Amino acid sequence: MRLEEEYSLYLDCTRFLASVLVVIAHFIQHGIFSNSLSYYIPELGREAVMIFFVLSGYVIAYTCDFKKPSLSEYAIARAARIYSVAFPVLIASFLTIYLSSHISGIEYYQVSKAYLYIPFHSIFLGEIWNLSEKPPWLEPYWSLSYEVWYYIFFASIYFFSGFKRVIIGTVVFFILGHKLWLLLPVWLSGVALYKYQEKISLSVLSSRLGWVFSIISLALYKYFDLDLFLRAYGSEIWPFDFLSLGSADRYLNDYVLTLMIVMNFICAKHANFYLLLNYKKAIRKISAYTFTLYLVHALIMSIWANFYTHDSNSFLDILLLAISISISTYGVGQLTEHRKYVFKSYFTYAYKNTLGRFSLDVKNPKLRPKS
């Protein structure tokens, strides 16, 4: 099922806006904005990540339904998407911190054991079970340790059937651990949204009213600090003291946010936002830097904080940092996110010369040499 163009543009706008909201949240958290300015700017970083999770599930479901890829095509496409940005930025962060440590004299334990932590982060193990490890200076990287494993879990369910689906799906599910289990419903809501969206019929007027209501609901929800209440309550009722909630400690809040996000998307689909068609090229071009902005801004902000004494009351300092992030995002994006085809070619070549020497029937996944 092909998406309506205006709805596709809306989703592109939403994911780029979510990335911007993460940047703004980090401006607040790291004291880039003064306290007086931060008071008037909502911190919506967590909300943005939940938007990414719902969108991720939606896009995966759409891609598999529309393109009907094989397991290898699915794996290669996902690997190219993630590694085209994540791996270069990961290497850049370790190199930057290594050079910084020689200047500042501050030693980072992950950098001193880069031979261990670079492979560790490259396979996104940072949030498995009780682990809670992010690459230094790359705070947003934590969410990739959720998303990538959700890709893998989805593949174990989608590309296999019968007994093999049960075995492979169970093994992958066990690897995920309790934190990823808690937020899995958020990601799967995107899959469900795609699967059942055609069963929902709304008028344009009711859709637009519902879309506005979803935004007002979020504003009131944040204004009355209901997110903080649910975060505290979720930790209070968590029965397993030996299992750390870590990055999943807002799970109750995340479920409420998911309902608002899904409502927003459902309404947007039927709201006929035709005005977006007038800005099609600009939206496509800007949204193509979403993933790069999401990761790169954290590294630039860390460099800024460690090498520049900024004034949170200085508009010029805020502007200079924003410009630095924008230029870096554009430059890195040209070499990474806009070069996914290079990574895809590499992974395709690697597959053909390893696993590609065998045929894999996902309906009867018995590995056997090609004749």
Helices and strands as residue ranges (DSSP letters): H 5-29, H 35-38, H 45-67, H 71-104, H 109-112, H 114-122, G 139-143, H 144-158, H 162-176, H 178-196, G 197-199, H 204-223, H 226-237, G 246-248, H 251-270, G 274-279, H 280-287, H 290-307, H 315-335, G 337-339, H 340-352, G 355-357, E 358-359, E 368-369
